[in-house]
Amino acid sequence: MKQIAQAIKNRDALQLSLIAQSKPYKKSEQIPKKAIEVFNDLFKQLRATFPAMMSMIKDQEMLDELRRQWVKAIAENEIYHSDQIEAGMRMARKHEKPFLPSPGEFISWCKSESANLYGLPSASDLYDLVMTFRGRRFQFAKPEEYPWKSNAEYWLVTAVSSKMSSGHLTVNEAHKVCEHEIKKLTKKIDNGFSIPEPVPQVQKNVIASSPEVAKQHIAKIRAMLKASH
């Protein structure tokens, strides 16, 4: 306790960083080692970017809780790649306030910037693209013939459009689907996935029944309706 109090009093960023990294977790908490390693490196960047964060840490308990929440956020959202961290830090350096953002806010920066880095649209932009596609799709024989700007746009738009049709989604629900599809594709790209080109969708062939078979089905339906009365 004296050690952290002295570090805070002296505004000793290095000492405070070392204390934050050395504090063990409760045995009941299953914290991935990788998440702890990411935080340890991230903490150094955060305290340099947000100098006022040290004035907000009053004691060891606050420091422990700060570390615990940040590591959990990193683990739960699987923010392990350097590109993701750098994306979040780019937003952090643009942040006008000198105070540390919440873990959730920083994670959202990592994800949104990662999507932008890969050339993916925002959720609102994707929704607009979907609605434009749905308004023009009947002008084209196949979805693949639509003037897509990228492979990612094809897969994202068609995926959302399909779910909108099958689920009869509201506007809010559609926006949530857009966010989900972007996050899902971003995560796949983070793991090395290469977005394929549009693939022609297999059309289901309808086999017409013979008149005799059709009459038999009609007779069965009539019998079922009669029995239900």
C-alpha positions as CSV (number, residue, x, y, z in Angstrom):
1,M,0.0,0.0,0.0
2,K,2.9,2.4,0.9
3,Q,4.5,1.5,-2.4
4,I,1.5,2.5,-4.6
5,A,0.8,5.6,-2.4
6,Q,4.3,6.8,-3.0
7,A,4.1,6.1,-6.7
8,I,0.8,8.1,-7.0
9,K,2.2,11.0,-4.9
10,N,5.3,11.2,-7.1
11,R,3.4,10.6,-10.3
12,D,5.8,7.8,-10.9
13,A,4.3,6.3,-14.1
14,L,6.9,3.5,-14.5
15,Q,6.6,2.4,-10.9
16,L,2.8,2.4,-11.1
17,S,2.9,0.4,-14.3
18,L,5.1,-2.2,-12.7
19,I,2.7,-2.5,-9.7
20,A,-0.3,-2.9,-12.0
21,Q,1.4,-5.7,-13.9
22,S,2.5,-7.6,-10.9
23,K,-0.8,-7.8,-9.0
24,P,-2.1,-11.5,-9.1
25,Y,-5.7,-12.4,-9.8
26,K,-8.1,-14.3,-7.6
27,K,-7.8,-18.1,-8.1
28,S,-11.5,-18.3,-9.0
29,E,-10.9,-16.0,-12.1
30,Q,-9.9,-17.8,-15.3
31,I,-7.9,-15.1,-17.0
32,P,-6.1,-16.0,-20.2
33,K,-2.4,-15.3,-19.9
34,K,-2.4,-13.7,-23.4
35,A,-5.0,-11.1,-22.2
36,I,-2.7,-10.2,-19.3
37,E,0.3,-9.8,-21.6
38,V,-1.7,-7.6,-23.9
39,F,-2.8,-5.4,-21.0
40,N,0.7,-5.1,-19.6
41,D,1.9,-3.6,-22.9
42,L,-1.3,-1.6,-23.4
43,F,-1.1,0.0,-19.9
44,K,2.2,1.6,-20.8
45,Q,0.7,3.2,-23.9
46,L,-2.4,4.3,-22.1
47,R,-0.7,6.1,-19.2
48,A,1.4,8.0,-21.8
49,T,-1.6,9.0,-23.8
50,F,-3.9,9.8,-20.9
51,P,-1.7,11.5,-18.3
52,A,-4.7,12.4,-16.1
53,M,-5.4,8.7,-15.4
54,M,-2.9,8.5,-12.6
55,S,-4.7,11.2,-10.7
56,M,-7.8,9.1,-10.7
57,I,-6.1,6.1,-9.1
58,K,-6.3,6.7,-5.4
59,D,-5.2,3.3,-3.9
60,Q,-4.2,-0.3,-4.6
61,E,-7.8,-1.4,-4.7
62,M,-8.7,1.0,-7.5
63,L,-5.6,-0.1,-9.4
64,D,-6.4,-3.8,-9.0
65,E,-10.0,-3.2,-10.2
66,L,-8.9,-1.2,-13.2
67,R,-6.5,-3.9,-14.3
68,R,-9.1,-6.6,-13.7
69,Q,-11.8,-4.9,-15.8
70,W,-9.5,-4.1,-18.6
71,V,-8.0,-7.6,-18.8
72,K,-11.5,-9.1,-18.7
73,A,-12.6,-6.8,-21.6
74,I,-9.6,-7.8,-23.6
75,A,-10.2,-11.5,-23.0
76,E,-14.0,-11.5,-23.6
77,N,-13.6,-9.6,-26.9
78,E,-10.5,-11.5,-27.9
79,I,-8.5,-8.3,-28.6
80,Y,-5.1,-10.1,-29.0
81,H,-3.7,-8.8,-32.3
82,S,-1.3,-5.9,-32.5
83,D,-3.3,-4.4,-35.4
84,Q,-6.4,-4.3,-33.2
85,I,-4.5,-2.6,-30.3
86,E,-2.9,-0.1,-32.7
87,A,-6.4,0.6,-34.2
88,G,-7.7,1.4,-30.7
89,M,-4.6,3.6,-29.9
90,R,-5.1,5.6,-33.0
91,M,-8.5,6.6,-31.7
92,A,-7.1,7.1,-28.3
93,R,-4.6,9.6,-29.6
94,K,-7.4,11.5,-31.3
95,H,-9.4,11.6,-28.0
96,E,-9.5,15.2,-26.7
97,K,-10.0,14.4,-23.0
98,P,-6.9,13.5,-20.9
99,F,-8.9,10.9,-18.9
100,L,-8.8,7.2,-19.5
101,P,-11.7,5.8,-21.5
102,S,-13.8,2.9,-20.2
103,P,-12.7,-0.6,-21.3
104,G,-15.8,-0.9,-23.4
105,E,-15.2,2.3,-25.2
106,F,-11.6,1.3,-26.0
107,I,-12.7,-2.1,-27.2
108,S,-15.2,-0.4,-29.5
109,W,-12.4,1.7,-30.9
110,C,-10.4,-1.4,-31.6
111,K,-13.2,-3.1,-33.4
112,S,-14.5,-0.1,-35.5
113,E,-11.0,0.9,-36.5
114,S,-10.2,-2.7,-37.4
115,A,-13.2,-2.8,-39.7
116,N,-12.2,0.5,-41.3
117,L,-8.7,-0.9,-41.7
118,Y,-10.1,-3.8,-43.7
119,G,-12.3,-1.5,-45.8
120,L,-15.5,-2.7,-44.2
121,P,-18.5,-0.3,-43.9
122,S,-20.0,0.9,-40.7
123,A,-23.2,-0.6,-39.5
124,S,-25.2,2.4,-40.7
125,D,-23.5,2.4,-44.1
126,L,-24.1,-1.3,-44.5
127,Y,-27.8,-0.9,-43.8
128,D,-27.9,1.8,-46.5
129,L,-26.1,-0.5,-48.9
130,V,-28.6,-3.3,-48.1
131,M,-31.6,-1.1,-48.7
132,T,-30.2,0.1,-52.0
133,F,-29.5,-3.5,-53.1
134,R,-33.0,-4.6,-52.1
135,G,-34.5,-1.8,-54.2
136,R,-32.4,-2.6,-57.3
137,R,-31.9,-6.3,-57.1
138,F,-34.7,-7.1,-59.5
139,Q,-32.9,-5.3,-62.2
140,F,-30.3,-8.1,-62.2
141,A,-30.7,-11.8,-63.1
142,K,-28.4,-12.8,-60.3
143,P,-27.0,-11.1,-57.2
144,E,-23.5,-11.7,-58.6
145,E,-24.3,-9.3,-61.5
146,Y,-25.0,-6.4,-59.1
147,P,-22.3,-3.7,-59.3
148,W,-20.5,-4.6,-56.0
149,K,-17.6,-2.4,-55.0
150,S,-15.8,-5.2,-53.2
151,N,-16.1,-8.9,-52.3
152,A,-16.8,-7.9,-48.7
153,E,-19.7,-5.7,-49.7
154,Y,-21.3,-8.7,-51.6
155,W,-21.1,-11.1,-48.7
156,L,-22.2,-8.6,-46.1
157,V,-25.1,-7.2,-48.0
158,T,-26.4,-10.5,-49.2
159,A,-26.1,-12.0,-45.7
160,V,-28.0,-9.2,-44.1
161,S,-30.6,-9.0,-46.9
162,S,-31.3,-12.8,-46.6
163,K,-31.9,-12.5,-42.9
164,M,-34.1,-9.5,-43.3
165,S,-36.3,-11.5,-45.8
166,S,-36.5,-14.6,-43.7
167,G,-36.9,-12.9,-40.3
168,H,-39.1,-9.9,-41.3
169,L,-36.8,-7.7,-39.3
170,T,-37.5,-4.2,-38.0
171,V,-35.1,-1.4,-38.7
172,N,-33.5,-1.7,-35.3
173,E,-33.2,-5.4,-35.7
174,A,-31.6,-5.0,-39.1
175,H,-29.1,-2.6,-37.7
176,K,-28.1,-5.1,-35.1
177,V,-27.7,-7.8,-37.8
178,C,-25.4,-5.4,-39.7
179,E,-23.3,-4.9,-36.6
180,H,-23.1,-8.6,-36.0
181,E,-22.1,-9.4,-39.6
182,I,-19.4,-6.8,-39.6
183,K,-18.0,-8.0,-36.3
184,K,-18.1,-11.6,-37.5
185,L,-16.3,-10.8,-40.8
186,T,-13.7,-8.6,-39.0
187,K,-12.9,-11.4,-36.6
188,K,-12.4,-13.9,-39.4
189,I,-10.1,-11.4,-41.2
190,D,-8.1,-10.9,-38.0
191,N,-7.6,-14.7,-38.0
192,G,-6.2,-14.7,-41.5
193,F,-9.4,-15.2,-43.5
194,S,-9.3,-14.1,-47.2
195,I,-12.7,-12.8,-48.5
196,P,-13.6,-14.8,-51.6
197,E,-15.2,-13.5,-54.7
198,P,-19.0,-13.6,-55.2
199,V,-20.1,-17.2,-55.8
200,P,-23.2,-17.9,-57.9
201,Q,-26.0,-19.1,-55.7
202,V,-27.5,-22.5,-56.4
203,Q,-31.0,-22.2,-57.6
204,K,-33.5,-24.7,-56.4
205,N,-35.2,-26.5,-59.3
206,V,-39.0,-27.0,-58.9
207,I,-40.1,-30.3,-60.3
208,A,-43.7,-30.2,-61.5
209,S,-46.0,-33.0,-60.5
210,S,-48.0,-35.0,-63.0
211,P,-51.8,-34.3,-63.1
212,E,-52.5,-37.6,-61.4
213,V,-50.1,-37.0,-58.5
214,A,-51.5,-33.5,-58.1
215,K,-55.1,-34.8,-57.9
216,Q,-54.0,-37.3,-55.3
217,H,-52.6,-34.5,-53.1
218,I,-55.7,-32.4,-53.5
219,A,-57.9,-35.4,-52.5
220,K,-55.8,-35.9,-49.4
221,I,-56.0,-32.3,-48.4
222,R,-59.8,-32.3,-48.9
223,A,-60.1,-35.4,-46.8
224,M,-58.0,-33.8,-44.0
225,L,-60.2,-30.7,-44.1
226,K,-63.4,-32.7,-44.0
227,A,-62.1,-34.8,-41.0
228,S,-61.3,-31.7,-39.1
229,H,-64.9,-30.4,-39.2
